[in-house]
Amino acid sequence: MTNSAQHDGLPNSAVSLGEQVAGIIERLPPDKLSLGELLDVFSDEGLLLLTILLTLVFLIPVSIPGVSTVFGAAILLVGVSRLFNRPLWLPQRIKDKALPADRLRPGLTAGLVWVRRMEKISRPHRLRFFVDGPGQGVINNLAFILAALLLMAPFGFVPFSNTLPALALLLYAIGFIQRDGGAILLGHLANIGTIIYFSVLIGGGGVAARELFQRLTG
């Protein structure tokens, strides 16, 4: 059994998050890779670092077909494994899904700027209540799962629909690793912002559909 403290560990705590992620990106194969191959790089202790890596392609204005579902599902299952204190399990179909490494590498590299920005504002052991308060572990992991579900929502064609939940996930991952309640609080706010944004999109779409229906039937 793997506990959340183990999940929060870093493969090499002497190296910054940005440097670790950059090193992983440099070691990606030149043409194709699978999520299973990425997982081989990480132990259960590095799942949050894996989450950071998987969010990067959603933080820049680049669309890579098929990535949202595969990465979103993987991040969702990372959250589930944390919630139930179990090792990560992924369906073989998701693990074996071929990903375009040649397109991923530039996107991941461009997204590194967000990791470095978050590192600059993150402070270990800040606002500890949001990390160690009563029931906070369950609340934070449920919020992490919610952000993953929002990332998988079918709004990928809408600007910022992937960026907002990916930013929440990045903040949660850094907050869990650094034990930084401030980053976790910002992650909660990003989740709320995503829900409001999606509500506006759905509401606006409903109004537009109703007006179109009235014109067609009027």
Contacts in CASP RR format, 6 or more apart in sequence:
PFRMAT RR
TARGET T0000
AUTHOR 0000-0000-0000
METHOD contacts of the structure
MODEL  1
MTNSAQHDGLPNSAVSLGEQVAGIIERLPPDKLSLGELLDVFSDEGLLLL
TILLTLVFLIPVSIPGVSTVFGAAILLVGVSRLFNRPLWLPQRIKDKALP
ADRLRPGLTAGLVWVRRMEKISRPHRLRFFVDGPGQGVINNLAFILAALL
LMAPFGFVPFSNTLPALALLLYAIGFIQRDGGAILLGHLANIGTIIYFSV
LIGGGGVAARELFQRLTG
1 85 0 8 1.000
1 86 0 8 1.000
1 87 0 8 1.000
2 44 0 8 1.000
2 81 0 8 1.000
2 85 0 8 1.000
2 86 0 8 1.000
2 87 0 8 1.000
3 85 0 8 1.000
4 82 0 8 1.000
4 85 0 8 1.000
4 137 0 8 1.000
4 141 0 8 1.000
4 176 0 8 1.000
6 44 0 8 1.000
6 45 0 8 1.000
7 44 0 8 1.000
7 45 0 8 1.000
7 46 0 8 1.000
7 47 0 8 1.000
7 48 0 8 1.000
7 81 0 8 1.000
7 82 0 8 1.000
7 176 0 8 1.000
8 48 0 8 1.000
8 176 0 8 1.000
8 177 0 8 1.000
8 179 0 8 1.000
9 45 0 8 1.000
9 46 0 8 1.000
9 48 0 8 1.000
9 177 0 8 1.000
10 17 0 8 1.000
10 20 0 8 1.000
10 45 0 8 1.000
10 46 0 8 1.000
10 49 0 8 1.000
10 177 0 8 1.000
11 20 0 8 1.000
11 42 0 8 1.000
11 43 0 8 1.000
11 45 0 8 1.000
11 46 0 8 1.000
11 49 0 8 1.000
12 20 0 8 1.000
16 119 0 8 1.000
17 49 0 8 1.000
17 52 0 8 1.000
17 115 0 8 1.000
17 119 0 8 1.000
17 174 0 8 1.000
17 177 0 8 1.000
18 112 0 8 1.000
18 115 0 8 1.000
18 116 0 8 1.000
18 119 0 8 1.000
20 49 0 8 1.000
21 49 0 8 1.000
21 52 0 8 1.000
21 53 0 8 1.000
21 56 0 8 1.000
21 108 0 8 1.000
21 112 0 8 1.000
21 115 0 8 1.000
22 109 0 8 1.000
22 112 0 8 1.000
24 41 0 8 1.000
24 49 0 8 1.000
24 53 0 8 1.000
25 53 0 8 1.000
25 105 0 8 1.000
25 108 0 8 1.000
25 109 0 8 1.000
25 112 0 8 1.000
27 41 0 8 1.000
28 101 0 8 1.000
28 104 0 8 1.000
28 105 0 8 1.000
28 108 0 8 1.000
29 37 0 8 1.000
29 101 0 8 1.000
30 101 0 8 1.000
30 102 0 8 1.000
31 101 0 8 1.000
31 102 0 8 1.000
32 98 0 8 1.000
32 99 0 8 1.000
32 100 0 8 1.000
32 101 0 8 1.000
33 98 0 8 1.000
33 99 0 8 1.000
33 101 0 8 1.000
33 104 0 8 1.000
34 95 0 8 1.000
34 96 0 8 1.000
34 97 0 8 1.000
34 98 0 8 1.000
34 99 0 8 1.000
35 70 0 8 1.000
35 71 0 8 1.000
35 74 0 8 1.000
35 90 0 8 1.000
35 94 0 8 1.000
35 95 0 8 1.000
35 96 0 8 1.000
35 97 0 8 1.000
35 99 0 8 1.000
36 90 0 8 1.000
36 95 0 8 1.000
36 96 0 8 1.000
38 50 0 8 1.000
38 53 0 8 1.000
39 50 0 8 1.000
39 88 0 8 1.000
39 90 0 8 1.000
39 95 0 8 1.000
41 50 0 8 1.000
42 49 0 8 1.000
42 50 0 8 1.000
44 81 0 8 1.000
44 87 0 8 1.000
44 88 0 8 1.000
47 78 0 8 1.000
47 81 0 8 1.000
47 82 0 8 1.000
47 88 0 8 1.000
48 78 0 8 1.000
48 173 0 8 1.000
48 176 0 8 1.000
48 177 0 8 1.000
49 173 0 8 1.000
49 177 0 8 1.000
50 74 0 8 1.000
50 78 0 8 1.000
51 75 0 8 1.000
51 78 0 8 1.000
51 169 0 8 1.000
51 170 0 8 1.000
51 172 0 8 1.000
51 173 0 8 1.000
52 115 0 8 1.000
52 170 0 8 1.000
52 173 0 8 1.000
52 174 0 8 1.000
53 108 0 8 1.000
54 71 0 8 1.000
54 72 0 8 1.000
54 74 0 8 1.000
54 75 0 8 1.000
55 71 0 8 1.000
55 75 0 8 1.000
55 166 0 8 1.000
55 167 0 8 1.000
55 169 0 8 1.000
55 170 0 8 1.000
55 173 0 8 1.000
56 107 0 8 1.000
56 108 0 8 1.000
56 110 0 8 1.000
56 111 0 8 1.000
56 112 0 8 1.000
56 114 0 8 1.000
56 115 0 8 1.000
57 64 0 8 1.000
57 67 0 8 1.000
57 71 0 8 1.000
57 104 0 8 1.000
57 107 0 8 1.000
57 108 0 8 1.000
57 111 0 8 1.000
58 68 0 8 1.000
58 71 0 8 1.000
58 151 0 8 1.000
58 162 0 8 1.000
58 163 0 8 1.000
58 165 0 8 1.000
58 166 0 8 1.000
59 111 0 8 1.000
59 114 0 8 1.000
59 163 0 8 1.000
59 166 0 8 1.000
59 167 0 8 1.000
59 170 0 8 1.000
60 107 0 8 1.000
60 110 0 8 1.000
60 111 0 8 1.000
61 159 0 8 1.000
62 106 0 8 1.000
62 107 0 8 1.000
62 110 0 8 1.000
63 156 0 8 1.000
64 100 0 8 1.000
64 103 0 8 1.000
64 104 0 8 1.000
64 107 0 8 1.000
67 99 0 8 1.000
67 104 0 8 1.000
68 151 0 8 1.000
68 152 0 8 1.000
68 156 0 8 1.000
68 162 0 8 1.000
69 152 0 8 1.000
70 94 0 8 1.000
70 97 0 8 1.000
70 99 0 8 1.000
71 151 0 8 1.000
72 148 0 8 1.000
72 151 0 8 1.000
72 152 0 8 1.000
73 90 0 8 1.000
73 94 0 8 1.000
73 152 0 8 1.000
74 90 0 8 1.000
74 94 0 8 1.000
75 148 0 8 1.000
75 151 0 8 1.000
75 169 0 8 1.000
76 145 0 8 1.000
76 148 0 8 1.000
76 149 0 8 1.000
76 152 0 8 1.000
77 88 0 8 1.000
77 89 0 8 1.000
77 90 0 8 1.000
78 88 0 8 1.000
78 144 0 8 1.000
78 148 0 8 1.000
79 141 0 8 1.000
79 144 0 8 1.000
79 145 0 8 1.000
79 148 0 8 1.000
80 86 0 8 1.000
80 145 0 8 1.000
81 87 0 8 1.000
81 88 0 8 1.000
81 89 0 8 1.000
82 141 0 8 1.000
82 144 0 8 1.000
83 138 0 8 1.000
83 141 0 8 1.000
83 142 0 8 1.000
83 145 0 8 1.000
114 167 0 8 1.000
114 170 0 8 1.000
115 170 0 8 1.000
115 174 0 8 1.000
118 170 0 8 1.000
118 171 0 8 1.000
118 174 0 8 1.000
118 183 0 8 1.000
119 174 0 8 1.000
121 183 0 8 1.000
122 174 0 8 1.000
122 175 0 8 1.000
122 178 0 8 1.000
122 180 0 8 1.000
122 182 0 8 1.000
122 183 0 8 1.000
123 178 0 8 1.000
123 180 0 8 1.000
123 182 0 8 1.000
124 178 0 8 1.000
124 179 0 8 1.000
124 180 0 8 1.000
125 131 0 8 1.000
125 178 0 8 1.000
125 179 0 8 1.000
125 180 0 8 1.000
126 180 0 8 1.000
126 181 0 8 1.000
126 182 0 8 1.000
126 183 0 8 1.000
127 180 0 8 1.000
127 181 0 8 1.000
127 182 0 8 1.000
127 184 0 8 1.000
127 185 0 8 1.000
128 179 0 8 1.000
128 181 0 8 1.000
129 136 0 8 1.000
129 181 0 8 1.000
130 136 0 8 1.000
130 140 0 8 1.000
130 181 0 8 1.000
130 182 0 8 1.000
130 184 0 8 1.000
130 185 0 8 1.000
131 140 0 8 1.000
131 175 0 8 1.000
131 176 0 8 1.000
131 179 0 8 1.000
131 180 0 8 1.000
131 181 0 8 1.000
131 184 0 8 1.000
132 179 0 8 1.000
140 172 0 8 1.000
140 176 0 8 1.000
140 184 0 8 1.000
143 168 0 8 1.000
143 172 0 8 1.000
143 187 0 8 1.000
143 188 0 8 1.000
143 191 0 8 1.000
144 169 0 8 1.000
144 172 0 8 1.000
146 191 0 8 1.000
147 165 0 8 1.000
147 168 0 8 1.000
147 169 0 8 1.000
147 172 0 8 1.000
147 187 0 8 1.000
147 190 0 8 1.000
147 191 0 8 1.000
147 194 0 8 1.000
148 165 0 8 1.000
148 169 0 8 1.000
150 164 0 8 1.000
150 165 0 8 1.000
150 168 0 8 1.000
150 191 0 8 1.000
150 194 0 8 1.000
150 195 0 8 1.000
150 198 0 8 1.000
151 162 0 8 1.000
151 165 0 8 1.000
151 166 0 8 1.000
151 169 0 8 1.000
153 161 0 8 1.000
153 165 0 8 1.000
153 198 0 8 1.000
155 161 0 8 1.000
155 162 0 8 1.000
155 198 0 8 1.000
155 201 0 8 1.000
156 162 0 8 1.000
158 201 0 8 1.000
160 197 0 8 1.000
161 197 0 8 1.000
161 198 0 8 1.000
161 201 0 8 1.000
164 190 0 8 1.000
164 193 0 8 1.000
164 194 0 8 1.000
164 197 0 8 1.000
165 190 0 8 1.000
165 191 0 8 1.000
165 194 0 8 1.000
167 187 0 8 1.000
167 190 0 8 1.000
168 187 0 8 1.000
168 188 0 8 1.000
168 190 0 8 1.000
168 191 0 8 1.000
168 194 0 8 1.000
171 183 0 8 1.000
171 184 0 8 1.000
171 186 0 8 1.000
171 187 0 8 1.000
171 190 0 8 1.000
172 183 0 8 1.000
172 184 0 8 1.000
172 187 0 8 1.000
174 180 0 8 1.000
174 183 0 8 1.000
175 181 0 8 1.000
175 182 0 8 1.000
175 183 0 8 1.000
175 184 0 8 1.000
176 184 0 8 1.000
END
